Amino acid sequence: MSPSNHTSLSSPASSVAAAGSFVSRRLHLTEHVQVLELLLALFVFVAIHAVRQGKRQGLAVWPVLGMAPSLVAGLRTDMYEYVSDVVCRQNGTFWFRGPWLTSLNCVVTADPRNLEHLLKTRFSNFPKGPYFRDNVRDLLGDGIFNADADTWQRQRKTASIEFHSAKFRRLTIESLLELVHARLLPVLEESLRTSAAIDLQDVLLRLTFDNVCMIAFGVDPGCLRPGLPEIPFARAFEDATEATVLRFVMPTCVWKLMRFLDFSPERTLRKAIEGVDEFANEVIRTRKKELAADDKCQRSDLLTVFARLRDEEGRPFSDKFLRDICVNFILAGRDTSSVALSWFFWLLDNNPDVEERIVAELCKVVSDRGGASDGEDLVFKPEEIKKMEYLQAAISEALRLHPSVPIDHKEVIEDDVFPDGTVLKKGTKVLYVIYAMGRMEAIWGKDCREFKPERWLRDGRFMSESAYKFTAFNGGPRLCLGKDFAYYQMKFAAASILYRYRVRVVEGHPVVPKLALTMYMKHGLKVNLFRRDESERQKRLLKYG
């Protein structure tokens, strides 16, 4: 048979086969399209359902993942504002649903009634709890801010007695005066002389770190020396706090596995804590030798006080116990005042009329002395700091809008019910969002987002608010022991700076909060300083005095 005949006979068969293959592919493709359409329809249904739940529960709730995707969206912006918006929409309280089989489920609240319930009325039913203690134990150990029950009570009682002693008050005042006038002001003066911008948040952190180390350990790390040197202990402490906070945004099993495998950020945390411990243990060994050689040692720092005490069985406290106490007080004293002052100066830059009133008050205090003002060498006296009512109101207003500790944590021991009707089962974690409280119209009125120190004044005198409405210093039995000193420290530093300088934030410098245990500015606070001369001070005094 010729090739031409073969071709002509096979062509119809080939065409049929090709047509069949084409139809088969079309059917196969159609099946895939149908599957994709079904999956797309299912996703749209789930998304609509999640969004509808979000309107009722505050955030969209996804199968398996819970509200985690919404939380991730918040991390990409300003987490504190994001959570505050949700809390306000939900009238002060909502349930956060974490991914299945994780420990991220919790109640989030900013209702003053609920805060009074957990911080005072039912205080014993709302300890820090095992979840919080496990997350921070590597850094804070069993210190006062991580302890509950008897351990916490024993430390607080001893610290409270010491905080109210005349010797301790004298130590805090004298050490602060030395740091401000011998270190802080010269550093600022050098910045002014060279016309160089300076990171004011970093400078203030150094100030409070040196100050609290003097109070807690009785040693001066020297962070605020000329040239602003990097101090290994300070660096280790900051790295440890940053790595610790990451544990709160991941499932417990994940960070524990990372710790076991020595992966970062757990490796960073381990190395940082080694640095903290090395410094703390050396100071403790040296202090014990000093006390053994001279039992009448006149030191009044916290380490010396606790090193002289005995436990219930009459034995000296262990080195670890002493280390935990000091590290806890450093964490509280270092970050809270410096972070608050950073936001205070940023707010003043945006509200020059408030700054003018503060300067007028400072000038009035100085003029009441009579005689010469001492010029740039002026040192404010403790009794003069107490008279600065408007300055205290402005600092309180800064703390209301930007609390140093924006979110805190409790855990429920026994079934309970919040005053707003929220049912709490045993083991429930509770987050109270102090940051959100300052932005709730129901608490502070329609002008809640405005910086208005006047809201704290009655006939020109500062009037504090309820600790369950203004929770910057906590409330109930855990009310901050160092509240009075913190106000004194912030007022003294702020007055000493503002009397001499105008502080202006560098144009275009981004100011956003950092997700951390305390409310750092993520990029610091770059400022330029300008000298405030006597004629300017007198002008403010005539205008407002």
SELUM-997422 format. One record per residue (C-alpha): residue number from 1; x, y, z. Coordinates in steps of 0.25 Angstrom, whole numbers. Layout:
N
(node NUM; (X; Y; Z));
...
***
This chain:
545
(node 1; (0; 0; 0));
(node 2; (5; 14; -4));
(node 3; (9; 24; 7));
(node 4; (-2; 33; 2));
(node 5; (-13; 23; 3));
(node 6; (-8; 20; 18));
(node 7; (-9; 34; 21));
(node 8; (-22; 36; 16));
(node 9; (-28; 24; 24));
(node 10; (-21; 28; 37));
(node 11; (-26; 42; 37));
(node 12; (-40; 40; 41));
(node 13; (-35; 32; 53));
(node 14; (-25; 42; 57));
(node 15; (-35; 53; 57));
(node 16; (-45; 45; 66));
(node 17; (-34; 42; 75));
(node 18; (-29; 57; 76));
(node 19; (-44; 61; 78));
(node 20; (-45; 52; 89));
(node 21; (-32; 56; 96));
(node 22; (-37; 71; 94));
(node 23; (-51; 68; 101));
(node 24; (-44; 60; 112));
(node 25; (-34; 72; 115));
(node 26; (-46; 81; 115));
(node 27; (-54; 72; 125));
(node 28; (-41; 71; 133));
(node 29; (-39; 86; 133));
(node 30; (-54; 88; 136));
(node 31; (-53; 79; 148));
(node 32; (-41; 88; 153));
(node 33; (-49; 101; 151));
(node 34; (-60; 95; 159));
(node 35; (-51; 91; 170));
(node 36; (-45; 105; 170));
(node 37; (-59; 112; 170));
(node 38; (-63; 103; 181));
(node 39; (-51; 107; 189));
(node 40; (-52; 122; 186));
(node 41; (-67; 121; 190));
(node 42; (-63; 114; 203));
(node 43; (-52; 125; 206));
(node 44; (-62; 136; 203));
(node 45; (-72; 130; 212));
(node 46; (-62; 128; 223));
(node 47; (-57; 142; 221));
(node 48; (-71; 148; 222));
(node 49; (-74; 140; 234));
(node 50; (-61; 144; 241));
(node 51; (-63; 159; 238));
(node 52; (-78; 158; 243));
(node 53; (-72; 152; 256));
(node 54; (-62; 163; 256));
(node 55; (-73; 173; 257));
(node 56; (-79; 166; 269));
(node 57; (-66; 162; 276));
(node 58; (-56; 173; 272));
(node 59; (-47; 166; 262));
(node 60; (-49; 156; 251));
(node 61; (-49; 141; 256));
(node 62; (-43; 131; 246));
(node 63; (-44; 116; 247));
(node 64; (-32; 110; 254));
(node 65; (-24; 123; 254));
(node 66; (-34; 131; 263));
(node 67; (-32; 146; 263));
(node 68; (-17; 144; 260));
(node 69; (-17; 149; 246));
(node 70; (-24; 162; 251));
(node 71; (-13; 163; 262));
(node 72; (-2; 162; 251));
(node 73; (-9; 174; 243));
(node 74; (-8; 182; 256));
(node 75; (7; 179; 258));
(node 76; (9; 185; 244));
(node 77; (4; 198; 249));
(node 78; (3; 204; 263));
(node 79; (-1; 192; 272));
(node 80; (-6; 201; 284));
(node 81; (-15; 210; 275));
(node 82; (-20; 197; 268));
(node 83; (-24; 190; 281));
(node 84; (-29; 203; 287));
(node 85; (-39; 205; 275));
(node 86; (-44; 191; 277));
(node 87; (-46; 193; 292));
(node 88; (-53; 206; 290));
(node 89; (-63; 200; 279));
(node 90; (-66; 188; 289));
(node 91; (-69; 198; 300));
(node 92; (-57; 195; 308));
(node 93; (-56; 179; 308));
(node 94; (-54; 168; 298));
(node 95; (-49; 154; 297));
(node 96; (-37; 151; 289));
(node 97; (-37; 138; 282));
(node 98; (-24; 132; 279));
(node 99; (-20; 120; 270));
(node 100; (-25; 107; 274));
(node 101; (-16; 99; 284));
(node 102; (-9; 112; 288));
(node 103; (-8; 120; 301));
(node 104; (-12; 133; 294));
(node 105; (-27; 134; 298));
(node 106; (-30; 145; 308));
(node 107; (-40; 156; 312));
(node 108; (-35; 170; 308));
(node 109; (-41; 181; 317));
(node 110; (-40; 196; 319));
(node 111; (-53; 198; 328));
(node 112; (-49; 205; 341));
(node 113; (-60; 197; 348));
(node 114; (-53; 184; 344));
(node 115; (-39; 190; 348));
(node 116; (-44; 193; 362));
(node 117; (-49; 179; 363));
(node 118; (-36; 172; 359));
(node 119; (-27; 182; 365));
(node 120; (-34; 184; 378));
(node 121; (-47; 178; 381));
(node 122; (-43; 163; 377));
(node 123; (-28; 166; 377));
(node 124; (-25; 152; 383));
(node 125; (-32; 145; 371));
(node 126; (-24; 152; 360));
(node 127; (-9; 150; 362));
(node 128; (1; 151; 351));
(node 129; (-1; 136; 349));
(node 130; (8; 125; 344));
(node 131; (7; 130; 329));
(node 132; (13; 143; 332));
(node 133; (23; 138; 342));
(node 134; (28; 127; 332));
(node 135; (30; 137; 321));
(node 136; (39; 147; 330));
(node 137; (45; 138; 340));
(node 138; (58; 136; 333));
(node 139; (60; 151; 334));
(node 140; (53; 155; 347));
(node 141; (54; 142; 355));
(node 142; (45; 143; 367));
(node 143; (46; 158; 369));
(node 144; (35; 167; 373));
(node 145; (29; 170; 359));
(node 146; (28; 155; 356));
(node 147; (25; 150; 370));
(node 148; (11; 146; 376));
(node 149; (6; 143; 390));
(node 150; (16; 142; 401));
(node 151; (28; 145; 393));
(node 152; (23; 157; 387));
(node 153; (17; 162; 401));
(node 154; (30; 160; 408));
(node 155; (38; 168; 398));
(node 156; (28; 179; 397));
(node 157; (27; 181; 412));
(node 158; (42; 182; 413));
(node 159; (43; 191; 401));
(node 160; (32; 200; 406));
(node 161; (38; 203; 419));
(node 162; (51; 206; 412));
(node 163; (45; 215; 402));
(node 164; (38; 224; 413));
(node 165; (51; 225; 422));
(node 166; (58; 238; 423));
(node 167; (71; 232; 419));
(node 168; (66; 226; 406));
(node 169; (59; 239; 402));
(node 170; (72; 247; 404));
(node 171; (80; 237; 396));
(node 172; (70; 238; 384));
(node 173; (70; 253; 385));
(node 174; (85; 255; 386));
(node 175; (88; 245; 375));
(node 176; (78; 251; 365));
(node 177; (84; 265; 368));
(node 178; (98; 260; 365));
(node 179; (94; 253; 352));
(node 180; (86; 265; 347));
(node 181; (96; 276; 349));
(node 182; (109; 268; 348));
(node 183; (105; 260; 336));
(node 184; (92; 262; 329));
(node 185; (93; 277; 327));
(node 186; (108; 277; 323));
(node 187; (103; 266; 312));
(node 188; (92; 275; 307));
(node 189; (101; 287; 308));
(node 190; (111; 280; 299));
(node 191; (100; 277; 289));
(node 192; (96; 292; 289));
(node 193; (111; 296; 287));
(node 194; (113; 287; 275));
(node 195; (99; 290; 269));
(node 196; (97; 275; 268));
(node 197; (84; 268; 269));
(node 198; (83; 258; 281));
(node 199; (75; 246; 284));
(node 200; (68; 251; 297));
(node 201; (61; 238; 300));
(node 202; (75; 231; 300));
(node 203; (81; 242; 309));
(node 204; (69; 241; 319));
(node 205; (70; 226; 319));
(node 206; (84; 227; 323));
(node 207; (81; 237; 334));
(node 208; (70; 228; 340));
(node 209; (79; 216; 339));
(node 210; (90; 222; 346));
(node 211; (80; 227; 357));
(node 212; (73; 214; 359));
(node 213; (86; 206; 360));
(node 214; (91; 216; 371));
(node 215; (78; 213; 378));
(node 216; (77; 198; 376));
(node 217; (91; 194; 376));
(node 218; (98; 205; 382));
(node 219; (108; 206; 370));
(node 220; (109; 216; 358));
(node 221; (110; 209; 345));
(node 222; (114; 223; 338));
(node 223; (104; 222; 326));
(node 224; (103; 237; 326));
(node 225; (118; 241; 325));
(node 226; (123; 250; 314));
(node 227; (123; 243; 301));
(node 228; (111; 234; 305));
(node 229; (120; 221; 306));
(node 230; (113; 208; 304));
(node 231; (112; 200; 317));
(node 232; (112; 185; 316));
(node 233; (102; 183; 327));
(node 234; (93; 194; 321));
(node 235; (94; 188; 308));
(node 236; (91; 174; 313));
(node 237; (79; 179; 321));
(node 238; (73; 185; 309));
(node 239; (75; 173; 300));
(node 240; (69; 164; 311));
(node 241; (56; 172; 312));
(node 242; (54; 173; 297));
(node 243; (56; 158; 296));
(node 244; (47; 155; 307));
(node 245; (35; 163; 302));
(node 246; (35; 154; 289));
(node 247; (31; 142; 297));
(node 248; (17; 149; 299));
(node 249; (14; 149; 284));
(node 250; (17; 135; 281));
(node 251; (12; 122; 287));
(node 252; (19; 117; 299));
(node 253; (23; 103; 293));
(node 254; (30; 111; 282));
(node 255; (39; 120; 290));
(node 256; (42; 108; 299));
(node 257; (46; 100; 287));
(node 258; (55; 111; 283));
(node 259; (61; 112; 296));
(node 260; (64; 97; 296));
(node 261; (70; 98; 282));
(node 262; (77; 111; 286));
(node 263; (71; 119; 274));
(node 264; (70; 134; 274));
(node 265; (63; 142; 280));
(node 266; (65; 132; 292));
(node 267; (80; 131; 289));
(node 268; (80; 146; 290));
(node 269; (73; 146; 303));
(node 270; (82; 135; 309));
(node 271; (94; 143; 306));
(node 272; (88; 156; 311));
(node 273; (84; 150; 324));
(node 274; (98; 145; 326));
(node 275; (103; 159; 325));
(node 276; (93; 164; 335));
(node 277; (96; 153; 345));
(node 278; (111; 155; 343));
(node 279; (110; 170; 347));
(node 280; (99; 167; 358));
(node 281; (107; 155; 365));
(node 282; (120; 163; 365));
(node 283; (113; 175; 372));
(node 284; (106; 165; 382));
(node 285; (119; 158; 385));
(node 286; (126; 172; 388));
(node 287; (115; 177; 396));
(node 288; (115; 165; 405));
(node 289; (130; 166; 407));
(node 290; (128; 181; 411));
(node 291; (117; 177; 421));
(node 292; (125; 166; 427));
(node 293; (137; 175; 429));
(node 294; (129; 187; 434));
(node 295; (115; 183; 440));
(node 296; (112; 198; 443));
(node 297; (113; 202; 428));
(node 298; (104; 214; 426));
(node 299; (99; 210; 412));
(node 300; (84; 211; 410));
(node 301; (83; 205; 396));
(node 302; (73; 193; 394));
(node 303; (83; 183; 392));
(node 304; (90; 187; 406));
(node 305; (76; 187; 413));
(node 306; (72; 173; 408));
(node 307; (86; 167; 410));
(node 308; (85; 170; 425));
(node 309; (72; 164; 426));
(node 310; (68; 149; 429));
(node 311; (58; 140; 424));
(node 312; (47; 133; 432));
(node 313; (57; 122; 437));
(node 314; (67; 133; 441));
(node 315; (77; 130; 429));
(node 316; (83; 141; 420));
(node 317; (76; 143; 407));
(node 318; (82; 136; 395));
(node 319; (90; 143; 385));
(node 320; (80; 140; 375));
(node 321; (69; 146; 383));
(node 322; (77; 159; 385));
(node 323; (80; 159; 370));
(node 324; (65; 157; 366));
(node 325; (61; 169; 375));
(node 326; (71; 178; 370));
(node 327; (68; 175; 355));
(node 328; (53; 176; 357));
(node 329; (55; 190; 363));
(node 330; (65; 194; 352));
(node 331; (54; 190; 341));
(node 332; (44; 199; 348));
(node 333; (52; 211; 351));
(node 334; (60; 211; 338));
(node 335; (49; 211; 328));
(node 336; (37; 217; 334));
(node 337; (42; 231; 337));
(node 338; (51; 233; 325));
(node 339; (40; 228; 315));
(node 340; (30; 237; 321));
(node 341; (39; 249; 320));
(node 342; (42; 246; 306));
(node 343; (27; 246; 302));
(node 344; (26; 258; 311));
(node 345; (36; 266; 303));
(node 346; (30; 262; 290));
(node 347; (16; 266; 294));
(node 348; (22; 280; 298));
(node 349; (28; 282; 284));
(node 350; (14; 280; 279));
(node 351; (8; 289; 289));
(node 352; (16; 301; 291));
(node 353; (6; 308; 300));
(node 354; (7; 297; 310));
(node 355; (22; 299; 310));
(node 356; (21; 314; 312));
(node 357; (12; 312; 324));
(node 358; (22; 302; 330));
(node 359; (33; 312; 328));
(node 360; (25; 323; 335));
(node 361; (23; 314; 347));
(node 362; (38; 311; 348));
(node 363; (41; 326; 347));
(node 364; (30; 329; 358));
(node 365; (37; 319; 367));
(node 366; (50; 325; 365));
(node 367; (45; 339; 367));
(node 368; (39; 335; 380));
(node 369; (53; 333; 385));
(node 370; (56; 348; 385));
(node 371; (70; 353; 381));
(node 372; (78; 348; 369));
(node 373; (73; 335; 361));
(node 374; (87; 329; 361));
(node 375; (86; 328; 345));
(node 376; (90; 315; 339));
(node 377; (96; 310; 352));
(node 378; (82; 310; 358));
(node 379; (78; 297; 366));
(node 380; (63; 295; 369));
(node 381; (61; 291; 384));
(node 382; (52; 280; 388));
(node 383; (41; 289; 394));
(node 384; (41; 297; 381));
(node 385; (39; 284; 373));
(node 386; (27; 282; 381));
(node 387; (21; 295; 377));
(node 388; (21; 292; 362));
(node 389; (6; 289; 361));
(node 390; (5; 291; 346));
(node 391; (18; 284; 343));
(node 392; (12; 272; 350));
(node 393; (-1; 273; 343));
(node 394; (6; 273; 330));
(node 395; (14; 261; 333));
(node 396; (2; 254; 338));
(node 397; (-5; 257; 325));
(node 398; (7; 252; 317));
(node 399; (5; 239; 325));
(node 400; (-10; 238; 323));
(node 401; (-7; 238; 308));
(node 402; (6; 231; 307));
(node 403; (7; 222; 320));
(node 404; (20; 216; 322));
(node 405; (14; 202; 324));
(node 406; (3; 202; 313));
(node 407; (-2; 188; 316));
(node 408; (-2; 179; 328));
(node 409; (-6; 165; 331));
(node 410; (-13; 157; 342));
(node 411; (-19; 142; 343));
(node 412; (-31; 137; 349));
(node 413; (-30; 127; 361));
(node 414; (-45; 124; 363));
(node 415; (-57; 127; 354));
(node 416; (-61; 141; 355));
(node 417; (-70; 152; 348));
(node 418; (-66; 166; 344));
(node 419; (-75; 177; 348));
(node 420; (-78; 179; 333));
(node 421; (-83; 165; 333));
(node 422; (-72; 158; 326));
(node 423; (-71; 144; 331));
(node 424; (-57; 139; 335));
(node 425; (-53; 124; 337));
(node 426; (-42; 119; 345));
(node 427; (-29; 121; 338));
(node 428; (-34; 132; 329));
(node 429; (-23; 142; 325));
(node 430; (-27; 157; 326));
(node 431; (-20; 168; 319));
(node 432; (-23; 182; 324));
(node 433; (-20; 193; 314));
(node 434; (-15; 205; 321));
(node 435; (-12; 212; 308));
(node 436; (-26; 211; 303));
(node 437; (-32; 217; 316));
(node 438; (-26; 230; 312));
(node 439; (-34; 230; 299));
(node 440; (-48; 226; 304));
(node 441; (-58; 237; 303));
(node 442; (-66; 230; 314));
(node 443; (-55; 232; 324));
(node 444; (-48; 246; 320));
(node 445; (-59; 252; 311));
(node 446; (-59; 256; 296));
(node 447; (-46; 264; 298));
(node 448; (-39; 251; 302));
(node 449; (-29; 251; 291));
(node 450; (-24; 265; 294));
(node 451; (-12; 269; 303));
(node 452; (-19; 278; 313));
(node 453; (-12; 279; 327));
(node 454; (-23; 287; 332));
(node 455; (-32; 275; 334));
(node 456; (-23; 272; 346));
(node 457; (-24; 285; 353));
(node 458; (-35; 290; 363));
(node 459; (-33; 305; 366));
(node 460; (-19; 304; 361));
(node 461; (-15; 292; 370));
(node 462; (-12; 278; 365));
(node 463; (-23; 268; 368));
(node 464; (-20; 253; 365));
(node 465; (-30; 244; 359));
(node 466; (-35; 230; 363));
(node 467; (-24; 219; 361));
(node 468; (-35; 211; 353));
(node 469; (-37; 223; 344));
(node 470; (-22; 227; 343));
(node 471; (-14; 214; 344));
(node 472; (0; 219; 340));
(node 473; (5; 215; 354));
(node 474; (-4; 203; 356));
(node 475; (-14; 202; 367));
(node 476; (-19; 195; 380));
(node 477; (-8; 187; 388));
(node 478; (1; 187; 376));
(node 479; (1; 202; 375));
(node 480; (15; 207; 371));
(node 481; (24; 209; 383));
(node 482; (33; 219; 375));
(node 483; (21; 228; 371));
(node 484; (25; 240; 379));
(node 485; (40; 238; 375));
(node 486; (36; 236; 361));
(node 487; (29; 249; 361));
(node 488; (40; 256; 368));
(node 489; (50; 251; 358));
(node 490; (42; 255; 346));
(node 491; (39; 268; 351));
(node 492; (53; 271; 355));
(node 493; (59; 267; 342));
(node 494; (49; 274; 333));
(node 495; (50; 287; 341));
(node 496; (65; 287; 341));
(node 497; (64; 285; 325));
(node 498; (53; 294; 322));
(node 499; (58; 306; 331));
(node 500; (71; 306; 322));
(node 501; (67; 301; 308));
(node 502; (56; 300; 298));
(node 503; (55; 286; 293));
(node 504; (51; 284; 278));
(node 505; (49; 271; 271));
(node 506; (57; 270; 259));
(node 507; (47; 272; 247));
(node 508; (43; 260; 240));
(node 509; (47; 251; 251));
(node 510; (38; 239; 252));
(node 511; (32; 237; 266));
(node 512; (24; 224; 268));
(node 513; (24; 214; 280));
(node 514; (32; 201; 280));
(node 515; (25; 188; 284));
(node 516; (32; 185; 298));
(node 517; (30; 184; 313));
(node 518; (30; 199; 314));
(node 519; (26; 209; 303));
(node 520; (39; 213; 297));
(node 521; (40; 222; 285));
(node 522; (44; 212; 273));
(node 523; (53; 222; 267));
(node 524; (57; 230; 279));
(node 525; (55; 245; 281));
(node 526; (64; 253; 273));
(node 527; (64; 268; 277));
(node 528; (71; 281; 276));
(node 529; (74; 290; 288));
(node 530; (73; 305; 288));
(node 531; (77; 313; 300));
(node 532; (66; 320; 308));
(node 533; (71; 334; 312));
(node 534; (67; 342; 324));
(node 535; (59; 352; 316));
(node 536; (50; 340; 310));
(node 537; (48; 335; 324));
(node 538; (43; 349; 329));
(node 539; (34; 350; 317));
(node 540; (27; 337; 320));
(node 541; (26; 341; 335));
(node 542; (19; 354; 331));
(node 543; (10; 347; 322));
(node 544; (5; 336; 331));
(node 545; (10; 340; 345));
***
